Amino acid sequence: MKKIYILLLLLVATIYGKTQTISITDQETGKALEMVTLMSEYPKAFTTTNVNGQADITSFKGSTEIEIRSLGYKAIIKSYNDIKSDNFEIGMEIYNLNLDEVVVAGSRWRQSSDNIPSKIVTISPTEINLQNPQTAADLLGISGKVFIQKSQQGGGSPMIRGFATNRLLYTVDGVRMNTAIFRGGNIQNVINLDPFTMENTEVLFGPGSVIYGSDAIGGVMSFQTLTPQFSLTDKPMVTGKAISRFSTASKEKTGHFDVNVGWKKWAMVTSFSAWDFDNLRQGHHGPDDYIKPYYVQRQDSVDRVITQSDPLLQVPSAYSQMNLMQKIRFKPNEHWDFQYGFHYSETSSYGRYDRHNRMKNGLPRYAEWNYGPQKWLMNNLNITHTSDNVIFNQMTIRLAQQSFEESRIDRSFNKNDRNSNTEKVEAYSINLDFVKWTGGKNTIYYGLEYVRDDVKSTGSISDISTGITVDGPARYPNSSWTSIAAYIEDVYKVSNNFTLQGALRYNQFILDADFTNNTNFYPFPFTTANINKGALTGSIGGVYRPSGTWIISANLGTAFRSPNVDDIGKVFDSEPGAVVVPNPDLKAEYAYNFDLGVAKVIADVVKIDLTAYYTYLQNAMVRRDYQLNGLDSIMFEGEMSKVQALQNAAVANVYGVQFGLEVKMPSNFTFSTDLNFQKGEEDMDDGTKSPTRHAAPFFGISRLNYRFNKLNLEFYTNYQGERKYDELPVSEQSKDEIYAKDKNGKNYSPAWYTLNIKAIYDLENQFILSAGIENITDQRYRPYSSGISAPGRNFILSLRYNF
C-alpha cells in the first residue's frame, strides 16, 4: 500500500509539474516564428516564443483571452482551452494593418499600445533582415519616421520631430545611454550599438521625461538586445546565426556571429560583429558642389594637396568597428529572473569629412581633422521579481556601469602643432521600477532613479616635427553630473473603449565643474561652476477606440533638459572665426507638447495613421554672442575668434504632421508610405525668427512589397524636400562645406530621391540570401545638414546561416 501511495504522489507531481509548450508558425510557409508575444490579463501572464517558435504557457492556464501578436502578422485572441483544442499549435497570417501591438518604451514595462496615448513605432526584425542596415543609425532610418544626419561615414545623428542630439534620449536594455557630454551639435554615439543583436527597437515620439528624465524632449529610442533563451526540454538548446555581407559603395566587408545556449534555468548568448568600410563613393548625378576631388597628404615634412583618381570618392571617410556582447540569464523559478549583460564597442579613428572640406585662403583649412577611436563598455545587471503583495506585482532593479571614450585630433594645413582632446565618462545608474495592479481597471507604474556621470577631459599639443608634446586646453572641465528622481504613472481603463493615463516626475539635477584644467589657457573669470536645481514634469492623455477599426489618442506632456557638462563648460570652434566658451549661469529648458493621433482601418484593406503635434520650448539653450572678462573676441588656435556661449536666450516652436498609409493589395502585394512634415522657429537676439536647426525638411519613404512563400521583395523610394537659403537656420547659412549653391550662389539643401530594391530568400538547409541595390539611378545627394554625401549606386549581398 505504501508503494501505491508513493506512485500516486509521483503521478500527481508529474501531472501538475508538467509544462505546456505552444508552437507558433507562419501560416503560409510553416516557418517557426520567433519573438511572438503572448499576453493575458487574467491571470496576468506574459511570454515570447523562442527561435523554434515555442513558448511555455503553463502560467496561462484558465485564461479566457490570450493575445498573440507579432509585428507583420494578424493578431489572434484565443482562450487557453481553445489553444488546447488546437493541440497547442497556432498558424499566424501575414497582416500589416494592426492598430495595436506590445511595446516597452511607454513605461519600461510591456504594455499594449492600446493603453499609451503617445505615438510609438516598432522596427521589426523582419524589416531589419530585409533592409540590411549598416549601423544602428541606418536601422532607425528605415522606419521612415526618423531623419538621419551624417557628418562622416562613421556617424548618424537622428532627428525626431524637430529635435536631435541632447534633446533626444537613447536607452539600451532599459539603461540610459545619454551622457553628460552629449552636445547640441550632431553626434554619432548611436553607432556604438550593433544592429545584428537587436531583438526589438522602438521609437517613442514626443516627451518622455516622466519615465526617462532629462533630454527626452523630442523622443526616446529604445533598443532591446538579444535575450538569452531557455530550453523547454531536458536537453540543452543551442541556436544562433552567422552572417557575412558585402556592399560596393564603400567596399564594405562585414561579419557577425551569435550563439545562444539554453538549459532549463540557465541560458547565455554570445555575439561578435566586425565591420570594415573603405572611403565612401558618392553618386554620379547631382550638384558639383558636393565633389571634393582632392585630399591632403604629408610628404617630405610638407602637407600637399593630392588630386584623386576618382573624384567621387570622399576621402577621408573609411573606418572600421567591432562589437562584442555577452549575456547570462538565470531563472530559478517563475518569480525571479536575473540577467547580466556585457557590451563592448570600439571604432577605428575616422575623418570628420565636413571639416576636411573647409577652405582658407584657397587651400584646405585642415591637414588633419579626425575622431579618435570611439569606445563604449557597459555592464548591466537586471533583476525582475514577481510577487502578489500590497506594494507591487512586479519589480525590476537595473544596475549599470558604462565607460565612454572619445577624442578629437586636428592640425591646420602646413602647421606643425597637432591638437588632441580626449574625453572619458564613467556613468553609473540605478533604476527601481514597480508595477501594481489595483483592481481590474487600474495599473500604477512607479519608480526611483539615480544617475551619475564623472567626466575627465584632457588636452595636448604635439609638434609633429620634433615629437614634443605639451599640455593643451581641455574641451571640458573635470566634472560630475548627477540626477536623482522619482516618478509615478497611473493607467485607468474607464471602459473597454477608453483608457486614461496620467504621470508625474520630480527630478533633482546636480552639476559640479572644475575649470582649473583650463585656466592656464583661457581668461575665465571663474574656476568652478555649480548647479543644484529641480524639475517637475508631467503628462496626461487618453486613448479612445470607438470600434475595433478606429483608434484616437491625445496627449499633453512636459519635458525638460538640464544643463550638462557640454552645455556649461565646453570650449570649441563652432564655425570659422567663432569660439564657444563656458557659461556657468545656464538653467534647464522646458518643453510643453500636445499631440493628437487618429488611426483607421478601412474594409480590412487600408490603414491610415495621422498624428499632429505642437511643441513649445522655453528657456532654450542657444548659441549667442557673449563676453569673456569683458572681451568679445579672444585668440583660439592661432585665430582671433568672436566669443559665443550657450544661453537661455530663446523660445522655440516646433509643429508638424506624421502620416502613414498601408494598403493590402491583391496577389500578395502591399503598399505603404510614411510622410513627415515639420517646421520649427526660434527667437534671435534682434527679435527676428530663425528656422530651428534640427527641424528637417519634408521627408518620407514609399514601399511596394511582395511576399510569396520564401521570397520577400521590396521596391522603395526615399525622398526629401528642398530647403532654400532663406529657410536655412541662420547658423547654417554660412556653412559652405555642407551645402550646395543655388543659382544666386547661396547655400541651400536640394531636394532628392532614390530608387531602391531589396530581396530576401529563404534557401534550403537554413541558409538565407539577401541582396539589394540602393540608389539605382546613382544620385549624388546629401540629407539635410549632412557633411558627407550619401552612397551612390550600391550593390549589397548578404548570406545568413541559422542553426
C-alpha positions in Angstrom: 0.0 0.0 0.0 2.8 2.4 0.8 4.3 1.9 -2.7 0.9 2.7 -4.2 0.7 6.0 -2.3 4.2 6.9 -3.4 3.3 6.0 -7.0 0.2 8.2 -6.9 2.1 11.1 -5.4 4.7 10.8 -8.2 1.9 10.7 -10.8 0.2 13.8 -9.3 3.6 15.7 -9.2 4.2 14.7 -12.9 0.8 15.9 -14.0 1.0 19.3 -12.1 4.7 19.8 -12.7 4.5 19.3 -16.5 5.0 22.4 -18.6 2.8 23.1 -21.6 4.5 24.2 -24.8 2.8 26.1 -27.6 4.2 26.2 -31.2 3.6 29.1 -33.5 4.4 29.2 -37.2 3.8 31.3 -40.3 0.5 30.1 -41.7 1.8 30.1 -45.3 5.3 28.8 -45.1 5.2 26.8 -41.9 8.3 28.5 -40.6 8.7 28.9 -36.9 8.1 32.4 -35.6 10.4 33.9 -33.1 9.6 36.7 -30.6 5.8 36.3 -30.9 4.3 37.8 -27.7 1.6 36.1 -25.7 -0.2 38.2 -23.1 -3.1 37.6 -20.7 -4.8 39.9 -18.2 -6.5 37.2 -16.1 -4.3 35.6 -15.0 -1.5 38.1 -15.5 1.0 36.3 -17.7 3.4 37.2 -20.5 5.9 35.2 -22.6 7.6 35.2 -26.0 8.4 32.4 -28.4 12.0 31.2 -28.9 13.9 30.7 -32.1 11.9 27.4 -32.6 8.6 29.3 -32.3 7.9 27.7 -29.0 6.9 29.1 -25.6 5.9 27.7 -22.2 2.3 28.8 -21.5 1.7 26.8 -18.3 1.1 30.1 -16.4 -1.8 31.0 -18.9 -4.0 28.1 -17.7 -7.6 29.3 -17.2 -7.2 32.4 -19.3 -10.2 33.3 -21.4 -8.3 35.8 -23.5 -4.7 35.3 -24.6 -3.5 37.9 -27.0 -1.0 36.5 -29.6 0.9 39.2 -31.5 3.8 39.5 -33.9 4.7 42.6 -36.0 3.6 42.0 -39.6 1.1 39.3 -38.6 -2.6 39.4 -37.7 -3.3 39.4 -34.0 -5.0 36.4 -32.6 -7.1 36.3 -29.4 -7.9 32.8 -28.0 -8.7 31.2 -24.7 -6.4 28.6 -23.2 -8.9 25.9 -23.8 -9.2 26.9 -27.5 -5.4 26.7 -27.9 -5.6 23.3 -26.1 -8.2 22.2 -28.6 -5.8 23.2 -31.4 -3.2 20.9 -29.9 -1.2 23.9 -28.9 -0.3 24.8 -32.5 -1.1 28.2 -34.0 -0.5 29.5 -37.5 -0.3 33.2 -38.0 -1.5 35.1 -41.1 0.7 37.9 -42.6 -1.0 41.2 -42.0 0.2 44.8 -41.6 -3.0 46.6 -40.5 -2.9 46.0 -36.8 -3.8 49.1 -34.7 -2.1 47.9 -31.5 1.0 45.9 -30.5 3.0 45.1 -27.4 5.6 47.8 -26.6 8.0 48.6 -23.9 9.1 52.2 -24.4 6.0 53.8 -22.9 6.7 52.7 -19.3 9.7 50.4 -19.3 7.1 47.5 -18.9 5.4 45.5 -21.7 2.1 47.1 -22.5 -0.4 47.0 -25.2 -0.2 50.3 -27.2 -4.0 50.5 -26.6 -3.1 52.0 -23.2 -0.5 54.5 -24.4 -1.5 57.9 -25.8 2.0 58.7 -27.1 2.9 57.5 -30.6 5.3 54.5 -30.6 6.7 52.8 -33.6 8.4 49.4 -33.6 11.0 48.4 -36.2 10.6 44.7 -36.7 13.5 42.1 -37.0 11.9 41.1 -40.3 12.3 44.6 -41.7 15.9 44.8 -40.4 16.7 41.5 -42.1 15.3 42.7 -45.4 16.9 46.2 -45.3 20.3 45.1 -44.0 21.2 48.4 -42.2 24.9 49.0 -41.8 24.7 50.8 -38.5 22.1 51.4 -35.7 21.6 54.9 -37.2 20.6 53.4 -40.5 18.4 51.0 -38.6 16.4 53.9 -37.2 16.2 55.5 -40.7 14.4 52.5 -42.2 11.3 53.4 -40.1 10.6 56.3 -42.4 9.8 58.4 -39.4 13.3 59.3 -38.2 15.6 61.6 -40.2 19.3 60.7 -40.1 22.1 63.4 -40.5 25.7 62.4 -41.1 28.9 64.4 -40.8 31.1 61.4 -41.7 30.5 57.8 -42.8 31.2 56.7 -39.2 28.2 58.5 -37.8 24.5 59.1 -37.8 22.6 61.7 -35.8 18.8 61.1 -35.5 16.3 64.0 -35.8 12.8 63.4 -34.4 10.0 66.0 -34.6 12.4 68.9 -34.9 14.8 67.8 -32.1 18.1 66.0 -32.1 21.3 65.2 -30.2 20.9 66.1 -26.4 17.1 66.7 -26.8 16.6 63.0 -27.6 17.1 60.1 -25.3 18.8 56.7 -26.1 18.3 53.6 -24.0 19.8 50.1 -24.4 18.2 47.2 -22.4 16.4 49.9 -20.4 19.6 51.7 -19.4 20.1 55.4 -20.2 22.9 55.9 -22.8 23.0 59.7 -22.9 26.0 61.1 -21.1 26.9 64.5 -19.6 28.8 65.4 -22.7 26.1 64.8 -25.2 26.2 68.0 -27.3 23.8 70.2 -29.2 25.8 69.6 -32.4 25.3 66.4 -34.3 26.5 63.2 -32.5 27.4 59.7 -33.6 27.0 57.7 -30.3 24.2 55.5 -31.7 26.7 53.7 -33.9 28.0 52.1 -30.7 25.1 49.7 -31.0 25.1 46.5 -33.1 22.0 46.2 -35.4 22.6 42.4 -35.6 21.9 42.0 -31.9 18.6 44.0 -31.9 15.7 41.9 -30.6 13.4 44.9 -30.6 13.7 48.6 -31.5 11.1 51.2 -30.6 10.8 54.9 -31.1 8.6 56.9 -28.7 7.7 60.3 -30.3 7.3 63.3 -28.1 8.1 64.0 -24.4 9.4 61.0 -22.4 10.9 62.8 -19.4 8.3 61.4 -16.9 9.8 58.0 -17.3 13.3 58.7 -18.7 14.3 62.1 -17.2 16.4 64.8 -18.7 16.8 65.1 -22.5 13.7 63.2 -23.5 12.1 66.2 -25.3 11.7 65.1 -28.9 11.5 61.4 -28.3 13.1 58.2 -26.9 14.8 55.5 -28.9 14.6 52.2 -27.0 16.9 49.3 -28.1 16.5 45.8 -26.7 19.3 43.4 -27.4 19.0 39.6 -27.6 17.6 37.9 -24.5 19.1 34.5 -23.6 16.5 31.8 -24.3 15.9 28.8 -22.1 15.4 25.2 -23.3 11.8 24.0 -22.9 13.0 20.4 -22.7 15.6 18.4 -20.7 18.1 18.8 -23.5 20.2 21.9 -23.9 19.0 24.2 -26.7 21.8 25.6 -29.0 20.8 28.1 -31.6 22.4 31.0 -33.4 23.3 32.6 -36.7 26.3 33.6 -38.8 26.1 36.5 -41.3 28.5 37.9 -43.9 27.8 41.0 -46.0 29.5 42.9 -48.8 28.5 46.2 -50.4 30.1 48.2 -53.2 29.8 51.9 -52.4 32.2 51.6 -49.5 33.7 48.2 -50.3 32.0 47.1 -47.0 33.1 43.8 -45.5 31.0 42.7 -42.5 30.8 39.6 -40.4 28.6 38.6 -37.5 28.2 35.5 -35.3 26.0 34.8 -32.3 25.1 31.7 -30.4 22.5 31.0 -27.7 22.9 28.1 -25.3 19.9 27.4 -23.0 19.1 25.0 -20.3 16.0 24.8 -18.1 17.1 27.6 -15.7 20.3 28.9 -17.2 20.9 30.5 -20.6 23.6 32.6 -22.3 24.1 34.4 -25.6 27.4 35.4 -27.1 27.7 37.8 -30.1 30.6 39.3 -32.1 30.4 41.6 -35.1 33.1 43.3 -37.2 32.7 45.9 -40.0 35.3 47.4 -42.4 34.4 50.3 -44.6 36.6 51.9 -47.3 36.2 55.5 -48.4 32.6 56.1 -49.5 31.8 56.8 -53.1 29.0 59.3 -53.8 26.7 59.3 -56.8 27.3 60.5 -60.4 24.3 62.7 -60.9 23.9 65.7 -58.7 25.4 69.1 -57.5 29.1 69.5 -58.3 29.4 71.5 -55.1 29.5 68.1 -53.2 32.6 67.0 -55.1 36.0 67.4 -53.3 38.4 65.9 -55.8 41.5 66.1 -53.5 42.8 65.1 -50.2 45.8 66.2 -48.1 48.8 64.0 -47.6 52.0 64.7 -45.7 55.1 64.2 -47.9 58.7 65.2 -47.0 57.5 67.2 -44.0 55.1 69.2 -46.1 51.3 69.0 -46.5 50.4 68.5 -50.1 47.1 68.6 -51.9 46.7 65.3 -53.9 44.3 65.1 -56.8 42.1 62.0 -56.5 42.0 59.5 -59.4 38.3 59.1 -58.7 36.7 62.5 -57.8 33.5 60.8 -56.5 35.4 59.2 -53.6 35.0 61.0 -50.3 38.4 61.0 -48.7 38.9 60.5 -45.8 35.8 58.6 -44.8 37.0 55.0 -44.2 36.6 53.4 -40.8 36.2 50.0 -39.1 34.4 48.8 -36.0 33.9 45.8 -33.7 31.2 44.9 -31.2 31.1 42.2 -28.5 28.2 41.2 -26.4 27.9 38.5 -23.7 24.7 37.9 -21.7 23.9 35.4 -18.9 20.4 34.6 -17.6 19.3 32.7 -14.6 15.7 32.0 -13.7 15.5 29.8 -10.6 11.7 29.9 -10.6 8.7 31.7 -12.0 9.1 34.6 -9.5 12.8 35.6 -10.2 14.7 36.4 -13.4 18.3 37.5 -13.3 20.1 38.9 -16.4 23.6 40.1 -16.7 24.9 41.8 -19.9 28.3 42.9 -21.1 28.6 45.1 -24.1 31.8 46.5 -25.8 32.2 48.6 -28.9 35.2 50.2 -30.5 35.7 52.0 -33.8 38.9 52.9 -35.6 39.9 56.5 -36.0 38.0 58.2 -38.8 38.0 61.5 -40.5 35.3 64.1 -40.0 34.6 64.7 -43.6 32.9 68.1 -43.5 35.8 69.6 -41.6 38.1 68.4 -44.4 36.0 70.4 -46.8 36.7 73.7 -45.1 38.9 76.1 -47.1 41.1 79.1 -46.0 42.9 81.4 -48.5 42.2 79.0 -51.3 43.8 76.0 -49.5 42.4 73.3 -47.2 41.8 74.7 -43.7 42.9 71.4 -42.1 45.6 68.8 -42.9 44.0 66.6 -40.2 40.6 66.5 -38.5 39.8 63.1 -37.1 37.8 61.5 -34.4 40.0 59.0 -32.4 38.6 55.6 -31.6 35.1 55.8 -30.1 34.8 53.2 -27.2 31.8 52.1 -25.2 31.6 49.5 -22.5 28.6 48.5 -20.4 28.0 46.1 -17.5 24.3 45.7 -16.7 22.5 43.6 -14.1 18.7 43.3 -14.5 16.7 41.6 -11.7 13.0 41.1 -12.1 10.8 39.8 -9.3 7.1 38.9 -9.5 5.1 38.9 -6.2 1.5 39.5 -5.5 1.8 41.8 -2.5 0.4 45.2 -1.4 3.4 47.2 -2.8 3.9 45.7 -6.2 3.1 42.8 -8.5 6.3 43.2 -10.5 9.6 44.8 -9.7 12.7 45.4 -11.8 16.1 46.5 -10.5 18.7 47.7 -13.1 22.2 48.3 -12.1 24.6 49.6 -14.8 28.1 50.9 -15.2 29.2 52.4 -18.5 32.5 53.7 -19.8 32.7 56.1 -22.8 35.8 57.4 -24.5 36.0 59.7 -27.5 38.7 62.0 -28.9 39.4 64.7 -31.5 42.6 65.3 -33.4 43.1 68.3 -35.7 46.1 70.1 -37.3 45.9 73.1 -39.6 47.3 72.9 -43.1 51.2 73.0 -43.1 51.3 73.7 -39.4 53.3 71.5 -37.0 51.0 71.7 -34.0 48.6 68.8 -33.7 45.8 69.4 -31.1 44.3 66.4 -29.3 41.4 66.2 -26.9 40.3 63.1 -25.1 37.1 62.7 -23.1 36.3 59.9 -20.7 33.0 59.4 -19.0 32.2 56.9 -16.2 28.5 56.5 -15.9 26.6 54.7 -13.1 22.9 54.2 -12.8 20.3 52.5 -10.6 16.7 52.1 -11.6 14.0 50.6 -9.5 10.7 50.2 -11.4 7.5 48.8 -10.0 4.1 47.9 -11.4 1.0 47.4 -9.2 -2.4 46.3 -10.5 -5.1 47.8 -8.3 -8.4 46.2 -9.3 -9.3 45.1 -12.8 -9.1 48.6 -14.4 -6.2 50.4 -12.8 -2.5 49.9 -13.2 0.2 52.0 -11.4 3.8 52.3 -12.5 6.3 54.0 -10.2 10.0 54.1 -9.6 13.2 55.7 -8.5 16.3 56.6 -10.5 19.9 57.6 -9.7 22.4 58.5 -12.4 25.9 59.8 -12.0 28.4 60.8 -14.8 32.0 61.5 -14.0 33.8 63.4 -16.8 37.5 63.7 -17.2 38.8 65.8 -20.1 42.4 66.3 -21.2 44.2 68.2 -24.0 47.6 68.1 -25.6 49.6 69.8 -28.3 52.2 67.8 -30.2 54.8 69.3 -32.5 55.0 66.7 -35.3 58.4 68.0 -36.5 60.1 67.5 -33.1 57.8 64.9 -31.5 57.5 67.1 -28.3 54.1 67.0 -26.6 52.9 69.5 -24.1 49.7 70.1 -22.2 47.0 71.8 -24.1 43.5 73.2 -23.4 40.9 70.6 -22.4 37.5 70.5 -24.2 35.6 70.3 -20.9 36.2 71.0 -17.2 36.6 67.9 -15.0 33.1 67.4 -13.7 30.3 65.3 -12.3 26.7 65.3 -13.2 24.1 63.7 -11.0 20.3 63.1 -11.4 18.0 61.8 -8.7 14.4 61.2 -9.5 11.1 59.6 -8.5 8.1 59.1 -10.8 4.5 57.7 -10.8 2.2 56.9 -13.6 -1.4 55.7 -13.5 -3.3 54.0 -16.3 -7.0 53.7 -15.8 -9.3 51.8 -18.1 -12.5 53.8 -17.9 -14.3 51.4 -20.2 -13.4 48.7 -22.8 -13.1 51.6 -25.3 -11.4 54.3 -23.3 -8.2 54.5 -21.3 -6.8 57.5 -19.3 -3.2 57.9 -18.4 -1.5 60.5 -16.1 2.0 60.8 -14.7 4.3 63.0 -12.7 8.1 63.0 -12.1 10.3 65.1 -9.9 14.0 65.3 -10.8 16.9 66.9 -8.9 20.0 67.5 -11.0 23.4 68.5 -9.7 26.4 69.6 -11.6 29.9 70.4 -10.3 32.5 71.6 -12.7 36.2 72.4 -12.0 37.8 74.7 -14.7 41.3 74.6 -13.3 42.5 72.3 -16.1 41.9 75.3 -18.5 42.7 78.4 -16.5 46.2 78.5 -17.9 44.8 78.7 -21.5 41.7 80.9 -21.2 40.9 84.0 -19.1 38.0 82.5 -17.3 36.6 84.8 -14.6 35.7 81.7 -12.5 37.3 78.4 -11.5 34.2 76.4 -10.6 30.6 76.2 -11.6 27.8 74.5 -9.6 24.1 73.8 -10.3 21.7 72.2 -7.9 18.1 72.5 -9.1 14.9 70.6 -9.6 12.4 70.0 -12.4 8.8 68.8 -12.2 7.3 67.2 -15.3 4.0 65.5 -16.0 1.7 64.2 -18.7 -2.0 63.4 -19.2 -3.6 61.6 -22.1 -6.1 59.2 -23.3 -6.8 56.5 -25.9 -10.3 56.0 -27.3 -11.4 53.2 -29.5 -15.0 53.8 -30.9 -14.7 50.4 -32.6 -12.2 47.7 -33.5 -11.2 49.7 -36.6 -10.7 53.1 -35.0 -8.3 54.5 -32.5 -8.0 58.1 -31.3 -5.3 59.3 -28.9 -4.4 62.6 -27.4 -1.5 63.5 -25.0 -0.4 66.7 -23.2 3.0 66.4 -21.7 6.0 68.3 -20.5 9.7 67.5 -20.7 13.0 69.1 -19.6 16.6 69.1 -20.3 19.0 70.1 -17.5 22.3 71.8 -18.4 25.0 69.2 -18.8 28.8 69.4 -18.9 28.8 70.0 -22.6 26.4 73.0 -22.2 28.1 74.6 -19.2 31.8 74.0 -19.8 32.8 73.3 -23.4 35.3 75.3 -25.4 35.2 74.6 -29.1 35.2 76.2 -32.6 31.5 76.4 -33.6 32.3 77.9 -37.0 35.2 79.8 -38.7 36.1 82.8 -36.7 34.0 82.0 -33.6 34.7 80.1 -30.4 32.1 78.9 -27.8 33.1 79.4 -24.1 31.6 78.2 -20.8 28.5 79.8 -19.3 28.0 78.8 -15.7 24.6 80.5 -15.4 22.6 78.2 -17.5 19.2 76.9 -16.4 17.1 73.9 -17.5 15.0 74.2 -20.7 11.3 73.1 -20.6 9.1 71.7 -23.4 5.3 71.7 -23.5 3.9 69.3 -26.1 0.5 68.4 -27.4 -0.2 65.7 -29.9 -3.3 64.2 -31.4 -3.4 60.9 -33.3 -6.0 59.1 -35.3 -5.7 55.7 -37.0 -8.4 53.9 -39.0 -8.6 50.5 -40.8 -11.0 50.6 -43.7 -12.5 47.4 -45.0 -9.6 45.3 -43.7 -7.6 46.6 -46.7 -6.4 50.2 -45.9 -4.9 51.6 -42.8 -4.5 55.4 -42.3 -2.4 56.8 -39.4 -2.2 60.5 -38.8 -0.5 62.4 -35.9 -0.3 66.1 -35.5 1.9 67.7 -32.8 3.0 71.1 -31.4 5.9 71.7 -29.0 6.8 74.9 -27.2 10.4 75.1 -25.9 11.0 77.6 -23.2 14.5 78.8 -21.9 16.0 77.1 -24.9 19.8 76.9 -24.7 21.1 78.5 -27.9 24.4 79.8 -29.1 24.6 83.6 -28.8 27.4 86.3 -28.8 29.0 86.6 -25.3 31.8 88.4 -23.5 34.6 86.8 -21.5 36.2 89.1 -19.0 34.8 92.0 -21.0 36.3 90.7 -24.2 34.1 89.9 -27.2 37.0 88.2 -29.1 39.9 86.0 -28.0 42.7 84.1 -29.7 41.8 80.5 -30.3 44.0 78.0 -32.2 46.0 80.9 -33.6 43.0 82.9 -34.9 41.2 85.9 -33.4 37.7 84.5 -32.8 34.4 86.0 -31.7 33.3 84.9 -28.3 30.0 83.0 -28.1 28.3 80.9 -25.4 25.2 78.9 -24.8 22.5 81.0 -23.2 18.8 80.6 -22.1 18.0 83.2 -24.7 15.3 81.8 -26.9 11.8 80.4 -27.2 11.3 77.8 -29.9 8.2 76.4 -31.5 8.1 73.1 -33.4 5.0 71.7 -35.1 4.2 69.1 -37.7 2.3 66.1 -39.0 3.3 62.4 -39.4 1.2 60.5 -41.9 1.2 56.8 -42.6 -0.7 54.7 -45.2 -0.7 50.9 -45.7 -2.7 49.2 -48.4 -3.3 45.4 -48.7 -3.3 44.7 -52.4 -4.2 41.5 -54.4 -1.7 38.7 -55.2 0.5 39.2 -52.0 1.4 42.8 -52.8 1.3 45.6 -50.2 1.9 49.3 -50.5 2.9 51.6 -47.6 4.2 55.2 -47.3 5.4 57.4 -44.4 5.4 61.2 -44.8 6.8 63.7 -42.3 6.2 67.5 -42.3 7.7 69.6 -39.6 8.6 73.3 -39.1 10.5 75.0 -36.3 11.3 78.6 -35.3 13.4 80.1 -32.6 13.9 83.7 -31.4 17.0 85.6 -32.4 18.8 88.3 -30.5 17.5 91.0 -32.8 13.9 89.9 -32.3 13.6 88.1 -35.6 12.8 84.4 -36.1 15.1 81.8 -37.5 14.2 78.2 -38.5 15.4 75.7 -35.9 18.4 73.7 -36.9 17.0 70.2 -36.3 13.6 70.6 -38.0 14.3 68.5 -41.1 12.6 69.4 -44.4 9.7 67.3 -45.7 10.9 63.6 -45.9 9.5 60.2 -46.4 9.6 56.7 -47.8 7.2 54.7 -50.0 7.3 51.0 -50.4 5.8 48.3 -52.7 6.3 44.9 -51.1 5.7 41.4 -52.5 5.8 38.3 -50.3 5.3 34.7 -51.6 6.4 31.6 -49.9 10.1 32.0 -49.1 10.6 35.3 -51.0 10.2 38.8 -49.7 10.8 41.5 -52.3 10.5 45.3 -51.8 10.9 48.2 -54.2 11.0 51.6 -52.3 11.9 55.2 -52.7 13.4 57.6 -50.2 12.9 61.3 -50.7 13.5 64.8 -49.1 12.1 68.2 -50.0 14.2 71.3 -50.7 15.4 73.7 -48.0 16.1 77.1 -49.6 18.7 79.5 -48.4 16.1 81.7 -46.6 14.7 78.6 -45.0 18.0 77.5 -43.5 18.7 78.4 -39.9 20.9 81.5 -39.6 23.7 79.3 -38.1 23.7 77.1 -41.2 23.6 79.7 -44.0 27.4 80.2 -44.0 28.4 76.6 -44.0 29.9 76.3 -47.5 31.4 72.9 -46.8 28.0 71.3 -46.2 25.5 72.8 -48.7 25.1 73.1 -52.5 24.9 76.5 -54.2 21.6 77.8 -55.7 21.5 80.0 -58.9 22.4 83.0 -56.8 25.4 81.4 -55.3 23.8 81.0 -51.9 23.8 77.8 -49.8 20.8 75.5 -49.9 19.8 71.9 -49.4 18.4 70.5 -52.7 15.5 68.1 -52.9 16.4 64.5 -53.8 15.1 61.0 -54.2 16.5 57.5 -54.5 15.1 54.3 -56.1 16.0 51.1 -54.3 15.2 47.4 -54.4 15.8 44.7 -51.7 15.1 41.0 -51.6 15.5 38.2 -49.2 15.0 34.5 -50.0 14.9 31.6 -47.5 17.1 28.9 -49.1 17.2 25.2 -48.1 19.5 24.0 -45.3 18.9 27.0 -43.1 20.6 29.5 -45.4 19.0 32.9 -46.1 20.2 35.0 -49.1 19.5 38.7 -49.2 20.5 41.2 -51.9 19.7 44.7 -52.9 20.5 47.8 -55.0 20.4 51.1 -53.3 20.2 54.4 -55.2 19.7 52.6 -58.5 19.9 55.9 -60.5 23.2 56.8 -58.9 22.1 60.2 -57.5 24.6 62.5 -55.8 22.8 63.9 -52.7 23.1 64.8 -49.1 20.4 64.6 -46.5 19.8 68.0 -44.9 22.5 69.3 -42.7 24.8 66.4 -43.5 28.5 67.0 -44.2 29.1 63.9 -46.3 27.1 62.7 -49.4 25.1 59.5 -49.2 26.3 56.4 -51.1 26.0 56.3 -54.8 24.6 53.2 -56.6 25.3 50.5 -54.0 25.0 46.7 -54.6 24.5 44.7 -51.4 24.9 40.9 -51.0 24.5 39.0 -47.7 24.4 35.4 -46.7 22.9 34.2 -43.4 23.1 30.8 -41.8 20.8 29.9 -38.9 21.4 26.9 -36.7 
